[in-house]
Amino acid sequence: MSSTSPVERNGSPSAAVGAFFAFLLFIGGLVLFTISFNVDTSIAPYTFGGGILAVALAFFVPTTLLPALEDREG
């Protein structure tokens, strides 16, 4: 892998925490999608929108946010 890869295994605790929360956001987004297709139509748009937001954040955190914070520190 290249040295700028966001999934580089360098043993930093912040990378592990970021990956863990990204995983939780992705799973949460899938749960919200499932709920939105199985509930009453009054809350379905909100749960679907929340699912889209959660999945988008799950990809945003490890690919954009964490590398930007690491560059800022060092």
WOPE-V516078 format. One record per pair of residues at least 24 apart in sequence whose C-alpha atoms are under 8 Angstrom apart, sorted by the first residue. I is the first residue (numbers start at 1). J is the second residue. D is the distance in Angstrom with one decimal. If there is no record, write none. Layout:
# WOPE-V516078
i:I j:J d:D
i:I j:J d:D
This chain:
# WOPE-V516078
i:6 j:62 d:6.1
i:6 j:63 d:5.7
i:6 j:66 d:7.7
i:6 j:67 d:6.4
i:7 j:62 d:7.6
i:15 j:62 d:7.9
i:15 j:66 d:7.5
i:18 j:61 d:6.9
i:18 j:62 d:6.3
i:18 j:66 d:7.2
i:19 j:62 d:6.4
i:21 j:58 d:7.7
i:22 j:57 d:7.4
i:22 j:58 d:4.4
i:22 j:59 d:7.0
i:22 j:61 d:6.4
i:22 j:62 d:6.9
i:23 j:58 d:6.7
i:24 j:58 d:7.9
i:25 j:54 d:5.3
i:25 j:55 d:6.3
i:25 j:57 d:7.0
i:25 j:58 d:5.2
i:26 j:54 d:6.3
i:26 j:55 d:5.0
i:26 j:58 d:5.3
i:28 j:54 d:6.7
i:28 j:55 d:7.9
i:29 j:53 d:7.5
i:29 j:54 d:4.9
i:29 j:55 d:5.2
i:30 j:55 d:7.7
